[in-house]
Amino acid sequence: MIAPAELLANALNAVSIGLAGRRNVHTWWTGIVGCVLFAWVFSQARLYADALLQGFFIATSVLGWWRWGRGEAGAELPVRRSPPRRLALQAAAGVLVAGSYAAALWRFTDAAAPLADSLVLVSSVLGQLLLVEKRIESWYCWLAANTIAVPLYASRELYLTAALYCAFWLNALLSLRHWRAQLPERREIQA
């Protein structure tokens, strides 16, 4: 049976993710409310990394709301690419953090799926940080996170959430396409 909190968290986050793909600033406040609910749902399912991740999403959503609303020099924050060196460093740090956190979950908690849970956490953190800055690479992180999250949530009998993350995967693919069209014509990497 689907709990009301899971249903409402899914609805709010579906709206938030859809708005993010359309570069709409309202993505942030709807996401904050949905994340509060998901934190409770995931802690009940013993997915502690995902529960912790919701706190991160709440904090970065406040930052994203401010950043997207403020823009750059009074203009809308543009869609940009990240420098390859920065992405490589972020990926290396992500692998280290995911492995360390998975080991800690395995050792010190009754976590249901330490490695998968940690990989969702790390790819989501990176995706969120890139999203706040309107970096196109955020959508690749979301594709990775959602690919891992779908079977993870299904394994914990969070079937509605697993289905929603299938939709999030499709949204990430469509949003990537939409954001690519918003990139400046020049091919240079933007700082």
PyMOL commands that set and color helices and strands:
alter all, ss='L'
color gray80, all
select helices_A, chain A and resi 4-21+27-44+48-70+84-108+114-132+138-155+159-182
alter helices_A, ss='H'
color red, helices_A
deselect
rebuild
show_as cartoon
